[in-house]
């Protein structure tokens, strides 16, 4: 069958491409002839993917716990793909491109937040309280991708512990800020303030990676990219709305879904069950304690002061009603 004009056009383009790189077009075409057709299951590595769930106990609800956390990490990877593109173009990114990236981030976090009911109500409580003991000292606190998302979103100053931030002041060095990241307090023992094994393991594995990421994103975070825009573009109401939505999603709604889950499974009267890694979840998860805000200039003083407070009170009210109090 003779080649069509369209086929000949593409052959010419391939010849141009490979010749420019000093490559032999015929060899590439022969290689393409021998290449197998792609199947869906091969492309996404489905058979491998379905072998990555390895429960530590025989409780039938433990796979739910594993699979959902794996899904979460894949969504985090999608987020980091967007942050990488923002950082690569941070000096020259337009408001339109930034809006596209932030909208994508919001879709990913919307999916995560809406699906978290799987964790809140999707497991048998008695089973969870037993199989969780086999997971110690592992904890969702150890999600390095979530930390990378935070470091990609805003300068270290906005991620530092509020009290230490006041003591250091805005003149604090990059290294000083790294030593004051808010989340370290979430993995310390309540009675002594000592590091938990969860935090020790996390820092042993990821400290170098986190420090390198923070250095690479210095001046190239999402907030930095936004602040470089001309004033008239920063005032774009759609962009401001999307940034506020992302701030709320990551720093209020996402941690509070975890708080809601912890209240259901771990809260007891008068004492709460400790998290698997010994993390201080009652003070670490509620945003009203941390008031972690990526984009502070987009919020009023009153909004910052009451950051997440109504949400926490609503969850505690639901839990009290459920316990018949």
C-alpha positions as CSV (number, residue, x, y, z in Angstrom):
1,X,0.0,0.0,0.0
2,X,1.5,3.4,-1.0
3,X,2.2,5.8,1.8
4,X,-0.3,8.6,2.3
5,X,0.8,12.3,2.2
6,X,0.2,12.4,6.0
7,X,2.5,9.4,6.6
8,X,5.2,10.9,4.4
9,X,4.9,14.2,6.2
10,X,5.6,12.5,9.6
11,X,8.4,10.4,8.1
12,X,10.0,13.7,7.0
13,X,9.6,15.2,10.4
14,X,11.2,12.1,12.0
15,X,14.1,12.3,9.6
16,X,14.6,16.0,10.5
17,X,14.4,15.2,14.3
18,X,16.9,12.3,14.2
19,X,19.3,13.9,11.7
20,X,19.6,17.0,13.9
21,X,20.7,14.7,16.8
22,X,23.1,12.7,14.6
23,X,20.9,9.6,14.8
24,X,20.0,7.0,12.2
25,X,16.3,7.3,11.4
26,X,16.1,3.8,9.9
27,X,17.4,2.2,13.1
28,X,14.7,4.0,15.2
29,X,12.0,2.9,12.8
30,X,13.2,-0.7,13.0
31,X,13.2,-0.5,16.8
32,X,9.6,0.9,16.7
33,X,8.6,-2.1,14.4
34,X,9.9,-4.6,17.0
35,X,8.3,-2.7,20.0
36,X,5.3,-4.4,21.4
37,X,1.9,-2.7,21.6
38,X,1.3,-1.1,25.0
39,X,-1.4,-2.6,27.2
40,X,-3.2,-0.7,30.0
41,X,-2.0,-3.1,32.7
42,X,1.6,-2.9,31.5
43,X,1.6,0.9,31.2
44,X,0.4,1.5,34.8
45,X,2.2,-1.5,36.2
46,X,-1.0,-2.9,37.5
47,X,0.3,-6.3,38.5
48,X,3.1,-4.7,40.5
49,X,0.8,-2.1,42.0
50,X,-1.5,-4.7,43.4
51,X,1.4,-6.5,45.2
52,X,2.3,-3.4,47.2
53,X,-0.2,-4.0,50.0
54,X,1.4,-6.1,52.7
55,X,-0.6,-6.2,55.9
56,X,1.2,-6.9,59.1
57,X,-1.8,-8.6,60.7
58,X,-4.8,-10.8,59.7
59,X,-7.4,-8.1,60.4
60,X,-9.4,-7.7,57.2
61,X,-9.7,-3.9,57.5
62,X,-5.9,-3.3,57.5
63,X,-5.7,-3.3,53.7
64,X,-8.1,-0.4,53.7
65,X,-5.7,1.5,55.8
66,X,-2.7,0.7,53.6
67,X,-4.4,1.3,50.2
68,X,-5.8,4.6,51.3
69,X,-2.5,5.9,52.4
70,X,-0.9,4.8,49.2
71,X,-3.6,6.6,47.2
72,X,-2.8,9.7,49.4
73,X,0.9,9.6,48.5
74,X,0.1,9.3,44.8
75,X,-2.0,12.5,45.0
76,X,0.8,14.2,46.9
77,X,3.1,13.2,43.9
78,X,0.6,14.9,41.6
79,X,0.8,18.0,43.7
80,X,4.6,18.0,43.7
81,X,4.6,17.8,39.9
82,X,2.7,21.1,39.9
83,X,5.0,22.7,42.4
84,X,8.0,21.6,40.4
85,X,6.7,23.4,37.4
86,X,6.0,26.6,39.4
87,X,9.5,26.6,40.8
88,X,11.0,26.0,37.3
89,X,9.3,29.2,36.1
90,X,9.1,31.1,39.3
91,X,11.0,34.1,37.9
92,X,8.8,34.5,34.8
93,X,5.5,32.7,35.5
94,X,2.4,34.5,34.4
95,X,-0.8,34.9,36.5
96,X,-2.6,32.7,34.0
97,X,-0.1,29.9,34.4
98,X,0.0,30.2,38.1
99,X,-3.8,30.1,38.3
100,X,-3.8,26.9,36.3
101,X,-1.3,25.2,38.7
102,X,-3.2,26.3,41.8
103,X,-6.5,25.1,40.3
104,X,-4.9,21.7,39.8
105,X,-3.6,21.6,43.3
106,X,-7.0,22.4,44.6
107,X,-8.6,19.6,42.6
108,X,-6.1,17.1,44.1
109,X,-6.7,18.2,47.6
110,X,-10.4,18.4,47.1
111,X,-10.3,14.7,46.0
112,X,-8.2,13.9,49.1
113,X,-10.5,15.7,51.5
114,X,-13.7,14.4,50.1
115,X,-12.4,10.8,50.1
116,X,-11.1,10.9,53.7
117,X,-14.4,9.6,55.0
118,X,-13.0,6.2,54.0
119,X,-10.6,6.6,56.9
120,X,-13.1,8.2,59.3
121,X,-15.9,5.8,58.9
122,X,-14.6,3.1,56.6
123,X,-12.9,0.8,59.1
124,X,-14.2,-1.2,62.0
125,X,-13.1,0.6,65.1
126,X,-12.3,-2.5,67.2
127,X,-10.1,-3.9,64.3
128,X,-8.3,-0.6,63.9
129,X,-7.5,-0.2,67.6
130,X,-5.8,-3.7,67.4
131,X,-4.0,-3.7,64.1
132,X,-2.6,-0.2,64.7
133,X,-0.5,-1.5,67.5
134,X,1.4,-3.6,65.0
135,X,2.4,-0.5,63.1
136,X,4.4,1.3,65.9
137,X,6.3,3.6,65.6
138,X,5.1,4.3,62.0
139,X,2.9,7.3,61.6
140,X,1.4,9.5,58.8
141,X,3.5,12.2,60.4
142,X,6.4,10.6,58.4
143,X,5.0,11.5,55.0
144,X,7.9,13.3,53.5
145,X,5.9,14.3,50.4
146,X,3.5,16.3,52.6
147,X,6.5,18.1,54.1
148,X,7.8,18.8,50.6
149,X,4.4,20.3,49.7
150,X,4.7,22.6,52.6
151,X,8.3,23.6,51.8
152,X,7.2,24.2,48.2
153,X,4.3,26.4,49.1
154,X,5.7,29.2,51.3
155,X,9.0,30.5,52.8
156,X,10.3,28.8,55.9
157,X,9.3,31.8,58.1
158,X,5.6,30.8,57.6
159,X,6.3,27.2,58.6
160,X,8.2,27.9,61.7
161,X,6.9,27.4,65.2
162,X,5.0,30.6,66.2
163,X,6.8,31.2,69.5
164,X,10.2,30.4,68.1
165,X,9.4,32.7,65.1
166,X,8.8,35.6,67.5
167,X,12.0,35.0,69.4
168,X,14.1,34.8,66.2
169,X,12.4,37.6,64.3
170,X,12.3,38.0,60.5
171,X,16.1,38.4,60.4
172,X,16.5,34.7,61.2
173,X,18.8,32.8,58.9
174,X,17.6,30.0,56.6
175,X,19.4,27.4,58.9
176,X,17.7,28.8,62.0
177,X,14.3,28.6,60.4
178,X,15.0,24.9,59.4
179,X,15.6,24.2,63.0
180,X,12.2,25.7,64.1
181,X,9.8,24.0,61.7
182,X,6.4,23.7,63.4
183,X,5.9,20.0,62.8
184,X,8.8,18.9,65.0
185,X,6.7,19.7,68.0
186,X,4.0,17.2,66.8
187,X,6.3,14.3,67.3
188,X,7.7,15.0,70.8
189,X,6.6,13.3,74.0
190,X,4.0,15.4,75.9
191,X,5.5,14.8,79.3
192,X,9.2,15.4,78.5
193,X,9.4,17.1,75.2
194,X,11.9,14.5,74.0
195,X,11.9,13.4,70.3
196,X,9.7,10.3,69.6
197,X,11.2,7.3,67.8
198,X,8.9,8.3,64.9
199,X,10.7,11.7,64.6
200,X,14.1,10.2,65.1
201,X,13.5,7.7,62.2
202,X,12.0,10.4,60.0
203,X,14.9,12.7,60.4
204,X,17.5,10.0,59.9
205,X,15.9,9.1,56.6
206,X,14.8,12.5,55.2
207,X,16.7,15.3,56.9
208,X,19.2,15.7,54.1
209,X,16.4,15.6,51.5
210,X,14.3,18.1,53.3
211,X,17.2,20.5,53.7
212,X,18.1,20.2,50.0
213,X,14.5,20.8,49.0
214,X,14.2,23.9,51.2
215,X,17.4,25.3,49.7
216,X,16.3,24.5,46.1
217,X,12.9,26.3,46.7
218,X,14.3,29.3,48.5
219,X,12.8,32.2,46.7
220,X,10.9,29.8,44.3
221,X,8.0,28.8,46.4
222,X,4.4,29.2,45.2
223,X,4.1,32.3,47.5
224,X,7.3,33.8,46.1
225,X,6.1,33.2,42.5
226,X,2.8,35.0,43.3
227,X,4.5,37.9,45.0
228,X,6.7,38.5,41.9
229,X,3.6,39.1,39.8
230,X,2.8,42.7,38.8
231,X,0.4,44.4,41.3
232,X,-2.5,44.3,38.9
233,X,-2.0,40.6,38.3
234,X,-1.7,39.8,42.1
235,X,-5.1,41.5,42.5
236,X,-6.8,39.0,40.2
237,X,-9.8,37.8,42.2
238,X,-9.8,34.3,40.7
239,X,-6.2,33.8,41.6
240,X,-6.6,35.1,45.1
241,X,-9.7,32.9,45.6
242,X,-7.8,29.8,44.5
243,X,-4.8,30.6,46.7
244,X,-7.0,31.1,49.7
245,X,-8.8,27.8,48.9
246,X,-5.5,26.0,48.7
247,X,-4.4,27.5,52.0
248,X,-7.6,26.3,53.7
249,X,-7.4,22.9,52.1
250,X,-3.8,22.1,53.1
251,X,-3.7,23.8,56.4
252,X,-7.3,23.5,57.8
253,X,-9.4,20.9,56.0
254,X,-6.8,18.2,55.4
255,X,-5.3,18.1,58.9
256,X,-8.8,18.4,60.4
257,X,-10.0,15.3,58.5
258,X,-7.2,13.5,60.3
259,X,-8.3,15.1,63.5
260,X,-11.8,13.9,62.9
261,X,-10.5,10.4,62.3
262,X,-8.3,10.6,65.5
263,X,-11.3,11.7,67.5
264,X,-13.4,8.8,66.3
265,X,-10.8,6.1,66.9
266,X,-8.5,7.5,69.6
267,X,-10.5,9.9,71.8
268,X,-11.7,8.4,75.0
269,X,-13.1,10.0,78.1
270,X,-11.2,11.0,80.1
271,X,-8.0,9.9,78.4
272,X,-7.1,9.7,74.7
273,X,-5.3,6.8,73.1
274,X,-1.9,7.7,71.9
275,X,-1.2,7.8,68.2
276,X,1.0,5.0,66.9
277,X,4.1,7.1,66.7
278,X,3.5,8.8,70.0
279,X,2.6,12.0,68.2
280,X,0.8,14.7,70.1
281,X,-2.2,14.7,67.8
282,X,-4.5,16.7,70.0
283,X,-2.2,19.7,69.9
284,X,-0.6,19.0,66.6
285,X,-3.6,18.5,64.2
286,X,-6.0,21.3,65.2
287,X,-5.1,24.4,63.1
288,X,-6.2,26.7,65.9
289,X,-3.1,25.7,67.8
290,X,-0.6,25.9,64.9
291,X,-2.3,28.7,62.8
292,X,-0.1,27.6,59.9
293,X,-0.8,29.8,57.0
294,X,1.0,29.7,53.6
295,X,-0.2,33.0,52.3
296,X,-0.8,35.3,55.3
297,X,-1.2,38.5,53.3
298,X,-4.4,37.1,51.8
299,X,-6.2,36.8,55.2
300,X,-7.5,39.4,57.6
301,X,-6.2,39.5,61.2
302,X,-9.5,38.2,62.4
303,X,-9.4,35.2,60.0
304,X,-5.9,34.4,61.1
305,X,-6.8,34.6,64.8
306,X,-9.7,32.2,64.3
307,X,-7.9,29.9,61.9
308,X,-9.8,26.6,61.9
309,X,-11.5,27.2,65.2
310,X,-15.1,26.7,64.1
311,X,-14.2,23.4,62.3
312,X,-12.6,21.9,65.5
313,X,-15.6,22.9,67.6
314,X,-18.0,21.3,65.2
315,X,-16.0,18.0,65.2
316,X,-15.8,17.9,68.9
317,X,-19.6,18.6,69.0
318,X,-20.2,15.6,66.7
319,X,-18.0,13.4,68.8
320,X,-19.8,14.4,72.0
321,X,-23.2,13.8,70.5
322,X,-22.0,10.4,69.3
323,X,-20.9,9.5,72.8
324,X,-24.3,10.5,74.2
325,X,-22.9,13.3,76.3
